[in-house]
């Protein structure tokens, strides 16, 4: 069982939670510019370079990290 399994996250995510997703996405990808989608009802699944989005509320933020960027998109539900 993963450490996040069974945890309910409140909507909208906090700035710290958004940053955690950004750091995790940068660590999982070698790309210079990273775009990641996470649905808050199951935040352990990261979708890189998304092209399809569910009908739900979204928050997004772009971060610069050294010479890389990461765009974090978090949807409320999938």
C-alpha positions as semicolon CSV with decimal commas, in nm:
position;residue;x (nm);y (nm);z (nm)
1;X;0,000;0,000;0,000
2;X;0,144;0,337;-0,096
3;X;0,181;0,608;0,164
4;X;-0,084;0,826;-0,008
5;X;-0,340;0,551;-0,061
6;X;-0,663;0,620;0,121
7;X;-0,577;0,985;0,193
8;X;-0,842;1,237;0,089
9;X;-0,698;1,564;-0,033
10;X;-0,897;1,883;0,011
11;X;-0,973;2,100;-0,290
12;X;-0,809;2,322;-0,399
13;X;-0,453;2,203;-0,341
14;X;-0,225;2,426;-0,136
15;X;0,079;2,599;-0,284
16;X;0,299;2,350;-0,100
17;X;0,109;2,057;-0,254
18;X;0,146;2,212;-0,601
19;X;0,520;2,250;-0,543
20;X;0,545;1,887;-0,427
21;X;0,386;1,773;-0,754
22;X;0,626;1,997;-0,949
23;X;0,934;1,856;-0,776
24;X;0,811;1,500;-0,821
25;X;0,744;1,558;-1,193
26;X;1,091;1,707;-1,246
27;X;1,247;1,409;-1,069
28;X;1,056;1,161;-1,288
29;X;1,134;1,327;-1,620
30;X;1,455;1,419;-1,798
31;X;1,280;1,668;-2,029
32;X;1,382;2,034;-2,017
33;X;1,019;2,150;-2,019
34;X;0,778;1,926;-1,831
35;X;0,396;1,937;-1,838
36;X;0,212;1,715;-1,592
37;X;-0,155;1,654;-1,513
38;X;-0,273;1,512;-1,181
39;X;-0,630;1,448;-1,072
40;X;-0,677;1,529;-0,705
41;X;-0,901;1,227;-0,641
42;X;-0,598;1,008;-0,723
43;X;-0,286;1,229;-0,701
44;X;-0,035;0,942;-0,713
45;X;-0,092;0,905;-1,091
46;X;0,096;1,160;-1,302
47;X;0,008;1,210;-1,667
48;X;0,294;1,364;-1,863
49;X;0,220;1,571;-2,175
50;X;-0,159;1,540;-2,137
51;X;-0,384;1,586;-2,439
52;X;-0,724;1,492;-2,292
53;X;-0,883;1,662;-1,994
54;X;-1,188;1,562;-1,788
55;X;-1,478;1,801;-1,736
56;X;-1,380;1,937;-1,394
57;X;-1,224;2,235;-1,218
58;X;-0,850;2,290;-1,267
59;X;-0,569;2,485;-1,110
60;X;-0,238;2,527;-1,285
61;X;0,094;2,690;-1,224
62;X;0,426;2,702;-1,403
63;X;0,754;2,683;-1,214
64;X;1,112;2,758;-1,321
65;X;1,381;2,536;-1,176
66;X;1,736;2,621;-1,287
67;X;1,718;2,585;-1,667
68;X;1,403;2,370;-1,666
69;X;1,033;2,449;-1,640
70;X;0,743;2,244;-1,511
71;X;0,375;2,320;-1,569
72;X;0,155;2,158;-1,307
73;X;-0,214;2,108;-1,387
74;X;-0,432;1,964;-1,113
75;X;-0,790;1,861;-1,182
76;X;-1,041;1,820;-0,902
77;X;-1,182;1,485;-1,021
78;X;-1,124;1,248;-1,312
